[in-house]
Amino acid sequence: MQWHGGVDVFPGGDGGREWDLGPQTRGRVFFLHRCVGWAWGAFDLERQVVERYEVAGPFRAIVAVANTARAVLGQLGAGWNEPGAASIFSAPTAIESRVLLVEDVAKWPDEKGVEDLALRFAARIDLAFGGRGTRHLDRGGPEPERFTPRW
């Protein structure tokens, strides 16, 4: 909730794991859409608590991803190459050993604002993994450049 408390979630194996990336190649893959879903759910639970109990800000939203060095992102938007695809070896990888993203807000966002917050974190996770901040969005399909949840 406020600086000293809040909603804390840990997706465990639903967030990422070791993966066969090709012949005799293993690596760590983080599932971007699932991670966004977990963050979105936590942010929305925070919204419900803030509204129900009239909790005043300021607030801090934090998304942390551990063990990211040389890891890749999977479960991307439609049209992006997934781990195991022939071209995954040219996919951007994380450089840092962990990713910590923080956003301070004076007032906790409403339902639409929670969605926007989750999608901002999705873009920032992609940037931390060497992407352009768009791999959570569909690249093709009926609605390109739109986030279509797949969790």
C-alpha positions in Angstrom: 0.0 0.0 0.0 2.1 2.9 1.2 5.9 3.0 1.2 6.1 0.4 3.9 3.6 -2.2 2.6 1.7 -3.5 -0.4 0.8 -6.4 -2.5 3.7 -8.8 -3.2 3.5 -11.6 -5.7 6.0 -14.2 -6.9 5.0 -16.1 -10.1 7.7 -18.8 -9.7 7.8 -21.2 -12.6 4.9 -19.3 -14.3 7.2 -16.3 -14.7 10.2 -18.1 -16.3 12.4 -21.1 -16.3 15.3 -22.9 -18.0 14.3 -23.8 -21.5 15.7 -25.8 -24.5 16.4 -23.0 -27.0 17.8 -25.3 -29.7 20.0 -28.3 -30.3 22.2 -28.7 -27.2 21.4 -25.1 -26.1 19.6 -24.3 -22.8 18.9 -20.8 -21.5 16.7 -18.9 -19.1 13.4 -17.6 -20.6 11.0 -15.2 -18.9 7.4 -15.3 -20.0 6.6 -11.6 -20.7 2.8 -11.9 -21.0 2.5 -14.0 -17.8 4.7 -11.5 -15.9 2.6 -8.6 -17.2 -0.5 -10.5 -16.1 0.9 -11.1 -12.6 1.9 -7.4 -12.3 -1.5 -6.3 -13.6 -3.3 -8.5 -11.1 -1.2 -7.2 -8.2 -1.7 -3.6 -9.3 -5.4 -4.1 -9.6 -5.6 -5.8 -6.2 -3.7 -2.8 -4.8 -6.3 -0.5 -6.5 -9.2 -2.4 -4.9 -7.6 -2.2 -1.4 -6.8 1.5 -1.8 -10.4 2.2 -2.9 -12.1 0.1 -0.2 -10.0 1.4 2.7 -9.4 4.9 1.3 -5.6 4.6 1.6 -3.8 7.8 0.8 -0.6 8.0 -1.2 2.1 8.3 -2.1 2.7 4.9 -3.6 5.6 3.0 -5.2 5.1 0.3 -7.8 8.0 -2.1 -8.1 8.6 -4.9 -10.6 11.8 -7.0 -10.0 13.1 -9.9 -12.1 16.0 -12.0 -10.8 18.5 -14.2 -12.6 18.2 -12.3 -15.9 21.8 -12.3 -17.2 21.8 -13.6 -20.8 18.1 -14.5 -20.5 15.6 -14.0 -23.2 11.9 -13.1 -23.2 9.3 -15.5 -24.4 5.5 -15.4 -24.6 5.6 -12.2 -26.6 3.0 -10.4 -28.6 1.7 -12.2 -31.8 4.3 -12.1 -34.6 7.5 -12.0 -32.6 10.0 -14.9 -32.6 9.6 -17.1 -29.6 12.4 -19.1 -27.8 13.2 -22.2 -29.8 12.5 -20.5 -33.2 15.4 -20.6 -35.6 16.0 -16.9 -35.3 15.9 -16.8 -31.5 19.8 -16.7 -31.5 19.6 -13.1 -32.7 17.1 -12.2 -30.1 18.1 -9.5 -27.6 19.2 -10.8 -24.2 19.4 -9.2 -20.8 22.7 -7.8 -19.8 22.2 -7.2 -16.1 21.9 -10.1 -13.6 18.6 -8.6 -12.3 16.1 -6.0 -13.3 14.5 -3.6 -10.8 11.9 -1.2 -12.1 10.3 1.4 -9.9 7.5 4.0 -10.5 6.3 6.4 -7.9 2.7 7.7 -8.0 1.0 10.2 -5.8 -2.4 8.6 -6.2 -3.0 5.0 -7.0 -4.5 4.7 -10.6 -8.0 3.7 -11.4 -8.8 0.6 -13.5 -7.7 2.0 -16.8 -4.6 3.6 -15.1 -3.7 0.1 -13.7 -3.7 -1.3 -17.2 -1.5 1.6 -18.4 0.9 1.0 -15.5 1.2 -2.7 -16.2 1.8 -2.0 -19.9 4.5 0.7 -19.1 6.3 -2.0 -17.0 5.9 -4.4 -19.9 7.7 -2.0 -22.2 10.4 -1.3 -19.6 11.0 -5.1 -19.1 11.4 -5.4 -22.9 13.9 -2.5 -22.8 15.9 -4.2 -20.0 16.1 -7.3 -22.1 17.6 -5.4 -25.1 14.3 -4.9 -27.0 12.7 -1.7 -28.2 9.9 -1.7 -25.6 7.3 -3.1 -28.0 7.6 -6.9 -27.8 4.6 -7.2 -25.5 2.5 -5.7 -28.3 1.2 -7.7 -31.3 3.5 -7.3 -34.3 0.8 -8.6 -36.7 -2.6 -10.1 -36.7 -5.9 -8.3 -36.7 -4.8 -5.5 -34.3 -1.1 -4.8 -34.7 0.6 -2.7 -32.0 -2.0 -3.7 -29.5 -1.6 -5.7 -26.3 -3.6 -8.9 -26.5 -3.4 -10.8 -23.1 -2.3 -14.4 -23.5 -2.2 -15.7 -20.0 
